[in-house]
Amino acid sequence: MSMLEAVLAATREHAARPALTFGDRTLTFAQLGNRVERVAAGLARAGMRPGDRVAFSVRPSIDAVVLALAICRAGGQIAFVDLGAGPELLAARLALAKPQWTAAESVLHLVSSPVLRGIARRRGIDLPAYRELLPNAQHIVTGAVLPGAPRGALRLDRLARAGHGQLPPANPDADALLIFTSGTTGTPKTVLHTLASLGAGLDDIRSGLGLEPGLRVLTDQLMIGIPALIAGSHWTLPPAGLDSGASPERYLPLLQGAEAVFTSPAGLDAILRLLDERQAPAGSLRLIALGGAPVLPPLIERALTRFPEARVRCVYGMSEILPVAIADGAEKLHASGDGDFVGRVASSVDARIDEGELVLAGPGLARAYVHELPRELDEVRTGDLARLDGDRLTLLGRKKDMLLRGTQNIYVGLYEPVIASLPGVADALMVGVPDEIGDDRVVVAVVPDGAPEGLPADPAHPLARRVAAALPGLIDHGALPDLVVAIGALPRRGRMRKPDRAALVALVAPLL
């Protein structure tokens, strides 16, 4: 079943149940389905045609969920646009996606208007003039009525009042979602999913996490919230921009009313630390789902100690195929052998090992990379070294990035995403500095948010000290660094601007 078919089926099956809450506003499943159909009909009457692409910049909210589903229902494709990507990369991504429409909040048009944009620049904030990014596009605006919206923009509330139309059933094989992942300004890497591939992957998340009707799920992630809707769960969205890692004190009140939460390892770490400081009660969590970075045993142990009745689920996936595997936290704790056990391969995923590398295929695989069309994907080579024991998947890291300390192999790819996700860290790199007997002394370099590029490597920087203090509760003891330094910018090389590990080793070696 396609993603859209599954959601709309849930709106009929669970009609009277609460489906979606944001702030003091709640929609039942019936109201959600009705609003999606009305907005989709309004979009079709306004000229949206199957295959039209929409540059989407609406923060997580009820409006964002309704509009995203309605665009798919009308046959459109969503391209999530990160305005913080930088002007050159943003322009390259938009040139590749070629959207005919934009969707943005009214406040974004307001703050990127000429007058306020000048004020923001003087305060160090450089926002693009949103309506000038795609001057020929048709604009959709959500939120309060504010000045700055382009003339002729379609307001979401008016689209919703347009009434039902006679839309044909959505084509399961229709392209639905573009995900920008990485790449240079010349050829940004963009993954293209269909409604069917999304349906396969999101149903694996639903079943793998054990989502069920009525379960109160707290998350701002569509890739978790949509499976929650498919399951008949009650999805609550936190306030826009609220990060559990950066502001756990604002997140805790929401957590008290939740039975399930999805967060990053850094977010869970911040929550657990605050609960311990306040000696607060555990609450009613039945499910803790983690993703976005490797999840390591020390954090799972702390979570199960604080929430002994909860199930911990660790999601491993990638833009091309989500999820790849989901691990039970207790099983992950008792996994033996080298590497990082990431769980049992999802039912819609075909996994194999080719010369040590993990290769993936299956119905949840994206259709193509946009820049490679019309060539379609039949499999994706992950670049990860891995081991398969039946359906049990263990990542062994990337061989070229392996460090050796004593008898232990340290695969930095398991740890760098965890460190980079900590509050205040803009980027992170782990390197080995050989000692006199050939062992590696492990150094972590972190780039503070907003730091000047000229900041020299400094182990006494406050962020370096905070990261060093946080790591024993986040990563394996055998991988703990000998030194943590803060630095203004990581050394990079080549046209692809890849991290230059050798140059970083040269910079930090004298500090050891």
C-alpha positions as CSV (number, residue, x, y, z in Angstrom):
1,M,0.0,0.0,0.0
2,S,1.3,3.5,-0.9
3,M,2.1,6.0,1.9
4,L,-0.9,8.2,0.9
5,E,-3.4,5.2,0.7
6,A,-2.3,4.0,4.1
7,V,-2.8,7.5,5.7
8,L,-6.2,8.0,4.1
9,A,-7.3,4.5,5.1
10,A,-6.3,5.3,8.7
11,T,-8.4,8.5,8.6
12,R,-11.4,6.4,7.8
13,E,-10.7,3.5,10.2
14,H,-9.9,5.7,13.2
15,A,-12.2,8.6,12.3
16,A,-13.2,9.6,15.9
17,R,-9.8,9.3,17.5
18,P,-7.4,12.2,17.9
19,A,-4.9,12.2,15.1
20,L,-2.7,15.3,15.4
21,T,-2.0,17.9,18.1
22,F,0.0,21.1,17.8
23,G,-0.2,23.5,20.7
24,D,-3.8,23.8,21.7
25,R,-5.2,22.6,18.4
26,T,-6.1,18.9,17.7
27,L,-7.6,17.3,14.6
28,T,-9.4,13.9,14.7
29,F,-8.5,11.4,12.0
30,A,-11.8,12.3,10.2
31,Q,-11.0,16.0,10.3
32,L,-7.5,15.3,9.1
33,G,-8.7,13.3,6.1
34,N,-11.4,15.8,5.2
35,R,-8.9,18.7,5.3
36,V,-6.3,16.9,3.2
37,E,-9.0,16.2,0.5
38,R,-10.2,19.8,0.6
39,V,-6.8,21.3,0.3
40,A,-5.8,18.8,-2.5
41,A,-8.9,19.8,-4.4
42,G,-8.1,23.4,-3.9
43,L,-4.6,22.9,-5.2
44,A,-5.9,21.1,-8.3
45,R,-8.3,23.9,-9.0
46,A,-5.5,26.4,-8.6
47,G,-3.5,24.6,-11.3
48,M,-1.4,22.0,-9.6
49,R,-0.9,19.1,-11.9
50,P,0.5,15.6,-11.4
51,G,4.3,15.8,-11.4
52,D,4.5,19.5,-10.3
53,R,7.2,20.1,-7.7
54,V,6.9,22.2,-4.6
55,A,9.8,23.8,-2.7
56,F,8.6,23.2,0.8
57,S,9.7,25.4,3.7
58,V,7.0,25.0,6.3
59,R,8.1,24.1,9.8
60,P,6.5,21.0,11.4
61,S,2.9,21.8,12.4
62,I,-0.6,20.7,11.6
63,D,-0.5,23.0,8.6
64,A,2.7,21.4,7.4
65,V,1.4,17.9,7.7
66,V,-1.9,18.7,6.0
67,L,-0.3,20.6,3.2
68,A,2.4,17.9,2.6
69,L,-0.3,15.2,2.3
70,A,-2.5,17.3,0.2
71,I,0.3,18.0,-2.3
72,C,0.8,14.3,-2.6
73,R,-2.9,13.8,-3.0
74,A,-3.0,16.3,-5.8
75,G,-0.2,14.4,-7.6
76,G,2.6,16.9,-6.6
77,Q,6.1,16.3,-5.4
78,I,7.6,17.8,-2.3
79,A,11.2,19.1,-2.2
80,F,12.1,20.0,1.4
81,V,14.2,23.2,1.2
82,D,16.8,24.1,3.8
83,L,17.3,27.8,3.7
84,G,20.4,27.5,5.8
85,A,22.3,25.5,3.1
86,G,24.0,28.7,1.8
87,P,23.1,30.7,-1.3
88,E,25.2,28.7,-3.8
89,L,24.1,25.3,-2.7
90,L,20.5,26.4,-2.3
91,A,20.5,27.8,-5.8
92,A,22.0,24.6,-7.2
93,R,19.4,22.5,-5.4
94,L,16.5,24.6,-6.7
95,A,18.0,24.5,-10.2
96,L,18.1,20.7,-10.1
97,A,14.6,20.3,-8.6
98,K,13.0,22.9,-10.9
99,P,9.9,23.5,-8.6
100,Q,6.9,25.2,-10.1
101,W,5.5,26.0,-6.7
102,T,6.7,27.1,-3.2
103,A,5.1,26.6,0.2
104,A,6.3,28.7,3.1
105,E,5.0,30.3,6.3
106,S,3.9,33.9,6.1
107,V,6.5,34.8,8.7
108,L,9.3,33.6,6.4
109,H,8.1,36.0,3.7
110,L,7.9,38.8,6.2
111,V,11.4,38.4,7.7
112,S,12.9,38.0,4.2
113,S,11.2,41.1,2.9
114,P,13.6,44.0,1.9
115,V,13.2,46.1,5.1
116,L,13.5,43.3,7.7
117,R,16.1,41.4,5.7
118,G,18.4,44.5,6.1
119,I,17.8,44.5,9.9
120,A,18.5,40.8,10.1
121,R,21.8,41.2,8.1
122,R,23.0,43.8,10.5
123,R,22.4,41.3,13.3
124,G,24.4,38.6,11.5
125,I,21.4,36.7,10.0
126,D,21.4,36.4,6.2
127,L,18.1,35.1,4.9
128,P,17.5,34.8,1.2
129,A,14.6,36.9,-0.2
130,Y,12.3,33.9,-0.4
131,R,10.0,35.0,-3.2
132,E,12.9,36.0,-5.3
133,L,14.4,32.5,-5.2
134,L,11.8,31.3,-7.7
135,P,10.3,34.4,-9.3
136,N,8.0,32.5,-11.7
137,A,6.6,30.0,-9.1
138,Q,3.1,29.9,-7.7
139,H,3.3,30.5,-4.0
140,I,1.3,28.8,-1.2
141,V,1.4,30.6,2.2
142,T,0.5,29.2,5.6
143,G,0.1,30.9,9.0
144,A,-1.3,34.3,10.1
145,V,-2.0,37.0,7.5
146,L,1.2,39.1,7.5
147,P,2.7,41.6,5.1
148,G,5.4,40.4,2.7
149,A,3.6,37.6,1.0
150,P,3.9,37.6,-2.8
151,R,0.9,39.0,-4.8
152,G,-1.5,36.3,-5.8
153,A,-0.2,33.8,-3.2
154,L,-2.6,31.0,-2.3
155,R,-3.5,30.9,1.4
156,L,-3.8,27.4,2.9
157,D,-7.0,28.3,4.8
158,R,-8.7,29.5,1.6
159,L,-7.7,26.3,-0.1
160,A,-9.2,24.3,2.7
161,R,-12.5,26.1,2.3
162,A,-12.7,25.4,-1.4
163,G,-14.7,22.2,-0.9
164,H,-14.2,18.7,-2.2
165,G,-13.4,18.0,-5.8
166,Q,-13.4,14.8,-7.9
167,L,-9.7,13.9,-7.7
168,P,-8.7,10.6,-9.3
169,P,-7.1,8.0,-7.1
170,A,-3.4,8.7,-6.5
171,N,-0.9,6.6,-8.5
172,P,1.2,4.5,-6.1
173,D,4.1,4.7,-8.5
174,A,4.0,8.5,-8.7
175,D,7.1,10.4,-7.6
176,A,6.3,12.1,-4.3
177,L,9.4,13.3,-2.3
178,L,12.8,14.8,-3.1
179,I,15.5,14.6,-0.4
180,F,18.6,16.7,-0.7
181,T,21.4,14.8,1.0
182,S,24.9,16.2,0.0
183,G,27.1,17.2,-2.9
184,T,28.8,20.2,-4.4
185,T,27.0,23.2,-5.7
186,G,27.4,21.8,-9.2
187,T,25.8,18.4,-8.7
188,P,23.9,18.2,-5.4
189,K,22.8,14.7,-4.5
190,T,19.0,14.4,-4.5
191,V,17.0,11.2,-3.7
192,L,13.6,10.7,-5.4
193,H,11.0,8.6,-3.6
194,T,7.6,7.4,-4.9
195,L,4.4,7.0,-2.9
196,A,5.0,3.2,-3.0
197,S,8.6,3.3,-1.8
198,L,7.6,5.6,1.0
199,G,4.7,3.3,1.9
200,A,7.0,0.3,2.2
201,G,9.5,2.0,4.3
202,L,7.1,3.9,6.6
203,D,5.1,0.7,7.2
204,D,8.4,-1.0,8.3
205,I,8.8,1.8,10.8
206,R,5.3,1.4,12.0
207,S,5.7,-2.3,12.6
208,G,9.3,-2.1,13.8
209,L,8.6,0.5,16.5
210,G,5.4,-1.3,17.5
211,L,3.2,1.8,16.9
212,E,-0.5,1.1,17.7
213,P,-3.9,2.8,17.8
214,G,-4.2,5.5,20.5
215,L,-0.5,5.6,21.4
216,R,0.5,9.2,22.2
217,V,3.6,9.8,20.1
218,L,5.8,13.0,20.5
219,T,8.0,13.9,17.5
220,D,8.6,16.6,15.0
221,Q,9.8,14.1,12.4
222,L,7.5,13.3,9.4
223,M,9.2,10.0,8.9
224,I,8.0,8.9,12.4
225,G,4.8,10.9,12.6
226,I,3.4,9.6,9.3
227,P,3.8,5.9,10.5
228,A,2.2,6.9,13.7
229,L,-0.8,8.2,11.8
230,I,-0.9,5.0,9.7
231,A,-1.0,3.0,12.9
232,G,-3.9,5.1,14.3
233,S,-1.6,6.7,17.0
234,H,-2.0,10.2,18.3
235,W,0.8,12.3,17.0
236,T,1.8,15.4,19.0
237,L,4.2,17.9,17.5
238,P,6.4,20.0,19.8
239,P,6.6,23.8,19.2
240,A,8.4,24.7,16.0
241,G,12.2,24.7,16.4
242,L,12.2,23.2,19.9
243,D,15.2,20.9,20.2
244,S,15.2,18.4,23.1
245,G,19.0,18.5,23.1
246,A,19.3,22.3,23.3
247,S,16.3,23.0,25.5
248,P,15.4,19.9,27.5
249,E,13.7,22.0,30.2
250,R,11.1,23.1,27.7
251,Y,10.7,19.6,26.3
252,L,10.0,17.8,29.6
253,P,6.4,19.1,30.1
254,L,5.6,17.7,26.7
255,L,7.3,14.4,27.6
256,Q,5.1,14.0,30.6
257,G,2.0,13.6,28.4
258,A,3.6,11.2,25.9
259,E,3.8,7.4,25.8
260,A,6.3,7.4,23.0
261,V,9.0,9.7,21.9
262,F,11.4,9.9,19.0
263,T,14.6,11.9,19.5
264,S,18.3,11.9,18.7
265,P,20.9,10.3,21.0
266,A,22.1,13.8,22.0
267,G,18.5,14.8,22.7
268,L,17.9,11.8,24.9
269,D,21.2,12.4,26.7
270,A,20.1,16.0,27.6
271,I,16.7,14.8,28.8
272,L,18.2,12.1,31.0
273,R,20.8,14.5,32.5
274,L,18.0,17.0,33.4
275,L,15.8,14.3,34.9
276,D,18.7,13.2,37.0
277,E,19.5,16.7,38.1
278,R,15.9,17.3,39.1
279,Q,15.4,13.8,40.5
280,A,12.1,13.9,38.5
281,P,9.7,10.9,38.2
282,A,10.2,8.7,35.1
283,G,6.8,9.5,33.5
284,S,4.7,7.2,31.4
285,L,7.0,6.5,28.4
286,R,6.4,3.0,26.8
287,L,8.6,3.6,23.8
288,I,11.8,5.5,23.2
289,A,12.8,5.6,19.6
290,L,16.2,6.9,18.6
291,G,17.7,7.8,15.2
292,G,19.9,10.3,13.4
293,A,23.2,9.0,14.8
294,P,24.6,5.7,16.0
295,V,23.1,4.6,19.3
296,L,25.6,3.1,21.7
297,P,25.2,0.9,24.8
298,P,26.0,3.5,27.5
299,L,23.1,5.6,26.4
300,I,20.7,2.7,26.2
301,E,21.7,1.6,29.7
302,R,20.9,5.0,31.1
303,A,17.6,5.1,29.3
304,L,16.5,1.7,30.6
305,T,17.5,2.6,34.1
306,R,15.5,5.8,34.1
307,F,12.5,4.3,32.1
308,P,12.5,0.6,33.1
309,E,9.1,0.0,31.6
310,A,9.9,1.4,28.2
311,R,11.0,-0.3,25.0
312,V,14.1,1.3,23.3
313,R,14.1,1.0,19.6
314,C,17.1,2.2,17.5
315,V,16.4,3.1,13.9
316,Y,19.2,2.7,11.3
317,G,18.5,4.1,7.8
318,M,19.5,6.4,5.1
319,S,17.8,8.8,2.6
320,E,17.8,6.1,-0.1
321,I,16.0,3.5,2.0
322,L,14.4,4.1,5.4
323,P,14.6,2.1,7.6
324,V,17.3,-0.4,6.9
325,A,17.1,-2.1,10.3
326,I,15.6,-1.5,13.7
327,A,17.3,-2.8,16.9
328,D,15.7,-3.5,20.2
329,G,17.7,-1.7,22.9
330,A,18.0,-4.7,25.3
331,E,19.1,-7.0,22.4
332,K,21.6,-4.4,21.3
333,L,23.1,-4.3,24.8
334,H,23.8,-8.0,24.8
335,A,25.1,-8.2,21.2
336,S,28.5,-9.8,21.1
337,G,31.5,-9.4,18.8
338,D,33.1,-6.4,17.0
339,G,31.1,-3.6,15.5
340,D,27.7,-1.9,16.1
341,F,24.7,-4.2,16.0
342,V,22.0,-2.1,14.3
343,G,19.2,-4.6,14.4
344,R,17.2,-6.9,12.3
345,V,16.9,-6.0,8.6
346,A,13.4,-4.5,7.8
347,S,11.0,-6.8,6.1
348,S,10.9,-4.7,2.8
349,V,14.7,-4.6,2.6
350,D,17.0,-7.0,0.7
351,A,20.5,-6.8,2.2
352,R,23.6,-8.5,1.0
353,I,27.4,-8.2,1.6
354,D,29.6,-7.7,-1.4
355,E,33.4,-7.9,-0.6
356,G,32.6,-6.7,2.9
357,E,30.3,-3.8,1.8
358,L,26.6,-3.6,2.7
359,V,24.4,-3.4,-0.5
360,L,20.7,-2.7,-0.2
361,A,17.6,-3.1,-2.4
362,G,13.9,-3.7,-2.1
363,P,10.5,-2.0,-2.5
364,G,11.4,0.7,0.0
365,L,14.4,1.8,-2.2
366,A,14.1,5.3,-3.7
367,R,13.4,5.3,-7.4
368,A,16.5,7.3,-8.5
369,Y,18.9,10.1,-7.9
370,V,17.4,13.1,-9.6
371,H,20.7,14.1,-11.3
372,E,21.0,10.6,-12.8
373,L,17.5,10.4,-14.3
374,P,16.3,8.6,-16.4
375,R,18.6,5.9,-14.9
376,E,16.8,4.3,-12.0
377,L,18.2,2.6,-8.9
378,D,18.1,-1.1,-8.6
379,E,20.3,-1.2,-5.4
380,V,22.4,1.2,-3.4
381,R,26.0,0.5,-2.2
382,T,26.3,2.0,1.2
383,G,30.1,2.2,1.5
384,D,29.7,0.7,5.0
385,L,31.6,-2.5,6.0
386,A,29.1,-4.9,7.6
387,R,28.3,-8.4,8.7
388,L,25.0,-10.3,8.2
389,D,24.1,-13.1,10.5
390,G,20.7,-14.2,9.1
391,D,18.7,-11.0,9.3
392,R,20.9,-9.5,12.1
393,L,23.0,-6.6,10.8
394,T,26.2,-5.4,12.3
395,L,28.1,-2.4,11.0
396,L,31.9,-2.6,11.1
397,G,32.6,1.0,10.0
398,R,34.6,2.3,7.0
399,K,38.0,0.6,6.8
400,K,39.8,3.7,5.7
401,D,38.7,5.6,8.9
402,M,39.6,2.9,11.4
403,L,41.9,3.8,14.3
404,L,43.8,1.2,16.4
405,R,44.4,1.7,20.1
406,G,45.8,-1.3,22.0
407,T,43.8,-4.3,20.7
408,Q,40.7,-2.3,19.9
409,N,39.6,-1.2,16.5
410,I,37.8,2.2,16.6
411,Y,35.6,3.0,13.6
412,V,35.2,6.8,13.7
413,G,32.1,6.7,11.6
414,L,30.2,5.2,14.5
415,Y,31.1,8.1,16.8
416,E,31.5,11.3,14.8
417,P,27.7,11.7,14.1
418,V,27.0,11.3,17.9
419,I,29.5,14.0,18.7
420,A,28.4,16.3,16.0
421,S,24.8,16.1,17.2
422,L,25.6,17.5,20.7
423,P,24.3,21.0,21.5
424,G,26.7,23.7,20.4
425,V,28.7,21.5,18.0
426,A,28.6,22.6,14.4
427,D,30.9,19.8,13.2
428,A,33.2,17.1,14.6
429,L,36.1,14.9,13.5
430,M,37.9,12.1,15.3
431,V,41.5,11.3,14.3
432,G,44.3,9.2,15.6
433,V,47.8,10.6,16.3
434,P,50.4,7.7,16.3
435,D,52.5,7.5,19.4
436,E,56.1,6.1,19.7
437,I,55.0,2.5,19.4
438,G,52.5,2.9,16.6
439,D,49.3,3.0,18.7
440,D,46.8,5.8,18.0
441,R,46.1,8.4,20.6
442,V,42.5,9.5,19.9
443,V,41.7,13.2,19.4
444,V,38.2,14.7,18.8
445,A,38.0,18.2,17.2
446,V,34.7,20.1,17.5
447,V,33.7,23.3,15.8
448,P,31.6,25.5,18.1
449,D,28.4,27.1,16.6
450,G,29.3,30.6,15.4
451,A,33.0,30.3,16.1
452,P,35.4,32.4,14.0
453,E,37.2,30.3,11.5
454,G,40.6,31.5,12.9
455,L,40.0,29.9,16.3
456,P,43.1,27.8,16.9
457,A,42.8,24.2,18.4
458,D,42.1,24.8,22.1
459,P,41.5,22.0,24.6
460,A,40.5,24.6,27.3
461,H,37.6,26.0,25.2
462,P,34.3,25.6,27.2
463,L,32.7,23.5,24.4
464,A,35.7,21.2,24.4
465,R,35.3,20.6,28.1
466,R,31.5,20.1,27.8
467,V,31.9,17.5,25.1
468,A,34.7,15.7,27.0
469,A,32.4,15.5,30.0
470,A,29.4,14.3,27.9
471,L,31.1,11.5,26.0
472,P,31.5,8.9,28.8
473,G,27.7,8.6,28.8
474,L,27.3,8.5,25.1
475,I,30.0,6.4,23.4
476,D,31.9,3.2,24.2
477,H,34.5,3.4,26.9
478,G,37.2,2.0,24.6
479,A,36.6,4.9,22.1
480,L,36.8,7.7,24.6
481,P,39.3,10.4,23.3
482,D,42.6,11.2,24.9
483,L,42.0,14.8,24.0
484,V,39.1,17.0,22.9
485,V,39.8,20.4,21.3
486,A,37.7,23.2,19.9
487,I,38.7,24.7,16.6
488,G,37.3,27.4,14.3
489,A,37.1,25.2,11.2
490,L,38.0,21.6,10.2
491,P,40.8,21.4,7.6
492,R,39.4,20.4,4.2
493,R,40.8,19.6,0.9
494,G,39.9,19.1,-2.8
495,R,36.9,20.3,-4.8
496,M,34.6,18.2,-2.7
497,R,35.9,19.9,0.5
498,K,36.3,16.6,2.3
499,P,37.7,16.7,5.8
500,D,41.5,16.5,5.7
501,R,42.3,14.1,8.6
502,A,46.1,14.3,8.0
503,A,46.1,18.1,8.3
504,L,44.1,17.8,11.5
505,V,46.6,15.3,12.9
506,A,49.4,17.7,12.2
507,L,47.5,20.5,14.0
508,V,46.7,18.6,17.2
509,A,49.8,16.5,17.5
510,P,51.7,19.2,19.4
511,L,48.9,19.5,21.9
512,L,49.6,15.9,23.0
